[in-house]
């Protein structure tokens, strides 16, 4: 296995294990819809089940997934199938990007692996439970950020790191073997 393959595999396994172990621990120790204060007026562990997409990210009216989810309405099996299908397509897209990256693009490899591992972690939940376990609940006074999990965190970090790297490329395509 190449150095790139070892890096991707070790990160994938570590992140997915962390994500799934944390969700199992929450599921076994906190009652559903119950909160445990950790830092007063800032952070709770709050066990919820999310049947939609993370962070309300598809709230825009013109997004095809939002339209599909609106079409599905309260039909939870159809909604699950759409979200699982979207996850599989996104995972495939990230795998293709990872394969195109030269081994020297370590920062992008790590960032894309974060996205991939997070997507797989949440896909595992959707396949096992039909929904995603969320439990990290940050808030200030009456303002709450939507609850999330470690998979969501890694997806967010991966997207931010990828955007940062792509902004700094100055027109070069890091995915093109000819520019490496």
Secondary structure, 3 states (H helix, E strand, C coil): CCHHHHHHHHHHHHHHHHHHHHHHHHHHHCCCCCEEEEECCCEEEEEEEECCCHHHCCCCCCCHHHHHHHHHCCCHHHHHHHHHHHHHHHHHHHHHHHHHCCCCCHHHHHHHHHHHHHHHHHHHHHHHHCCEEEEEEEEECCEECCCECHHHHHHHHHHHHHHHHHHCCCCCCCCCHHHC
